[in-house]
Amino acid sequence: MDERLQTLDWAAVQVFLAVAETGSLSAAARRLGQSQPTLGRKVRALEGRLGMTLFLRQPRGLILSEEGRQILGPARRMAEAVGEVALIAAARDDRLAGTCRVTASRMVATRVLPPILARIRAELPQLQVELVASDDTDSLMYREADIALRMYRPVQPDLIARHLGDVTLGAFASRDYLDRMGRPAQVDDLVHHALVGYDRADLILKEMARLGLPPERARFATRCDDQVTYWELVRAGCGIGFGQIPLIRGDAAVEQVLPDLDLPTLPLWIAAHESLRPTPRVSAVWDRLAAGLRSYLA
């Protein structure tokens, strides 16, 4: 075997996979918790070691080259093997101590989980909790997280998943905005208001069409796809937006409008790999997360 390949390590392959799956250095950096320049150097070093060009630059990011596509499958199998080794080692740890890594969407991680995790830490001070606030679909199989909270049913193999309930959605605006612009009395009144919408995602547009409103992106006076920033735009008075009804509890700045508006719900699931679910630390965090989130949904 080429001497350059004998020292090829998992960390380098992990960087390759993160960039290949996210399509950009910035997104991969967020997933791995490293800086974009660091990942750029690691990609160039890996390409030099392999003697291959793995990525081609495009206006919107990076795409795999033909050589990159050829090694993607073996790299994923390597990731699965590393994940299996980590799962076996973690499943043998029967202590109620150590670290439990939880991943959730940025909105849930920012707005919902902090008080729940504070209670967990107070009850279980011997545990450390790592929270991955990401809208990426972190893989439980690859041990990127011990417990995942998802707004859809996880379908990865060898997972244990439980449906905790459904998050109700509503229309909201800041009280300052509504005092200035008036409160809509019916759905058709929304055409006379500034709306906060998504930039590229089309979920709100689809719901507008279903409600009989013109599904035009230009109707969004302010647009943002990041859920946390989106909610802050609504709170700041940019217009009427949409979000999780439980978020307004205790928030005097925001008021729900059109409470009878027919909007879909979001399912909330908790999941862990079947080999880790029975371990004391994962079980303890799972039970407390589930209880806290059910209170949020109630």
N, C-alpha and C positions, 0 to 999 in steps of 0.2 A: 504493500500500500504506500502511496505517496506520503512522505514524511509530513507534508503540510496538513494532510487529512487526519493523521494520527492524533493530533492535538486539537481537533475540532471539538468544541464543547457545546453543551446544551444551551448555554446563555446566548451564544451566537445564533443558534437555530431559532431560539425563542424570539430574538429580534427580527429575524427574517420572517417568521410566521406572523408576528404582530403587524409588520408593515404590509405584508401580502394580504392579510385579512381586512385591514382597515383602509388601505389605499393611500395612506399618507404618513409622513414622519411625525406630524403633529398629533394625529390620532393615535398612532402607535406609542408615542411618548406618554400620552395620557393613560393609556392602558397599562403600560409597564412602570409608570411612575418615574420616568427618567426624562432628561431634557432632550429636545429635538436635535441640537447639535451633537450630543453624545450618541444618539441613535444613528445619525448620519455618518459619524465616524465609524461606528460598528458595522454598518452596512458596507461601507467602502472597504473596511478591513476584511470582512467576510468575502467580498467579491475578489479581493486581491489574493486571499488564501486559496480560494477555489479556482481562480483563474477564469471566472465567469462574470458576465454582466447580468445581474439578477433582476434589475428594474429599469424601466424606461420612463423618463419624465414626460408628463402630460400637463396641460394647463390646469387641470383640477387635482393633480397629485401624481402618484406613481402607479404604474401597472407592471405586472410581471413580464419579463422577457420570455422568449421561448425556452432558454436555459432555466430561468426561474420556475416556469411551469413544470419543467421536467423534475425538479427536486422538491416541488411542493408536496406531492404525495408521500415520499420518504420522510420529509420533515414532519408531516403530521403524524406519521406512524411513530417517529421518535418521540414526539410530544405525548402521544398516548402511552408509550412505554414508560416515560418519565412519570406521567401521571399515575400509572398503575403502581409503580414503586412507591411513590409518595403516599398513595391511598393505603397500601399495605402497612407502611410504617405508621401512619397516623391512626389507623384502625386498632393497632396494638396498644395505643396509649390510653390506659384506663384511668388516668388521673383527672380529677376535677380541677385542673390547673392548665396553664399554658395559654395559647393564643387561639382565638376563633375569628376567622375572617368572613365578614359578611359583605355581600354586594347588593346594591339596590340602585334604582334610578336616581338621578341627581335630585329630583323633586322630593322623593320619599326620604332620601338620605339627608337632605338639607332641612326639610320642614317637619318630618314625622319622626325619624328615628332618634335624634339627639336625646330627648327626655326619656325615651324607652331604654336607650343604652346607658344613660346615667343611672337609672334604677337597677339595671343589671349589674353595673359595676359596684353599686352600693351593696347589693345582695351577695355578689360573688367577687370580692376584691382580689381573690387569687387568680382570676382570669384577666387576660388582656383581650381587647376586642379591636380588630382592624376593620375599618369601614371603607369599602370601595364605592365611591359615589360615581357611578358611570351608567350611561345609557347603552353601552355596548353589552353584548350578550356574553359575559364572562363564562367560561366553561368550567363546570364543577368537575368534569372528568379530568381536566388538566390541573386541578388543585389551585386554580386562580381564586377560588373562594370555597369556604366550607358550607356556607348557607347562602342561598340566593333568594331574593324577593323579586317577583316578576309580575307584571301586569298582563300576563298571558300564561297559559299552561305550559310548563317546561316539558319538552318531549325527548330530551336526551336519554339514551339508554342507561339503565342501572340507577335511576334516580327515584327517590321517594319524594312525592310532592303532595301538598295539601292545599285545598282551596279555602282561604280564610274568610272570604266574603267578597262583596262587590262595592267598589267605590262609586258613589253617586256624583254626577257632574251637574254643573249649573252655570248660569251666566252671572257675571259680577262686574262691578265698577267701583271706583273709589267714591266715597260720599261727597267729596269735593266736586268730582266730575258731575255726579248726578244732581247736585245742588245748582250747578251752572247750566247744565244742558237738559235737565228734566229726566223723569223716570219713565221708561217705556211701559205702556199699559198692555201692549200686545206684540206679537212677533213682528208684524209688519212695521212697527215703529222703529225697529233696528236699522232700517234703511236710512233713517234720519240721524243716526248716531255714528260717531267715530268708533271703529271696531279695531281691536287688537287681534291680529291673526298670525298665522305661521308664514314663514318665508318660502320654504320649499315643500314642506309637508302639506298634503292636501286633505287632511282629516276634517278640518273645520269647513273647508269648501264643500265637501261631500255632505256634511250635516246641514249646511245652508241650503243646498239644493233640495235635500229631503224635507226641510221646513218651508220650502216655497220661496226662499230668498235668492236673489241673483248670486250665483257662485262665482264671483269675480274677485280675483286676488287684489285688484286695484282698489276694492272697497276697504281693504285693511289700511287704516291710516298709519298704523305702526305694525311692523312684522318682525318676528323673531322665532326661531325654531328651538332655542334653548329654553326648557321648561321653567327653570328657576328665574332666568332673566325675564321671560314672558310674564310670570306672575308679578314681578316687581314693576313692570310697565303698567299692568292693570292697577296695582296699588298706588302708583304714582299719579294716576289720573289721565293716562293716555287714551282711555276709552273703555268700552265694554268688551270684556274678554270671557274666556271659559276656563273652568278648572274644577278641582275637586271640592265638593261642598264642605267636607270637614275642615278644609284649610281656613275657613273664615271664622271658626270658633275662637272667640277671644280677640279677634282682629277688628278693632273699632274703625279702622280706616276703610274697610271694604264692606259693601252691601250686596246681597243677592238681588237680582232683578228677574222678573218673569219666572217666579218659582214653579209654575206649572209647565214650564218649557219641557218638551219631550226630548230628552237627551239620553244617549246610551250610558251604560255603566261600564266600569273597568274592573275585571276580575283581579283579585290579589292572591297570588300563590306564594307559598314558601316551599323551598326544595333543598335537598341535600343528597349527596351520594349515599347509596344504600349501605356501603361499608362504614361510613362515618356517622350516620344518623344515630346508632346506638351508643356511641362513645359518650362518656359523661359530660365533657365540655360542650360538645355540639348539642347534645340532648338538652342540657341546662339552658343554653342560649336560645335554642329553637323554641322551647316551651315558653320562655319569657317574651321572646319576640312575638310569638303567636298571640299571647294574652294581651300584650300592649297594642298590637295592631287591630285586634278585635275591638278593643275599646275605641280606637281611632275610627273604626268603621261604624260603630254603634250610633 
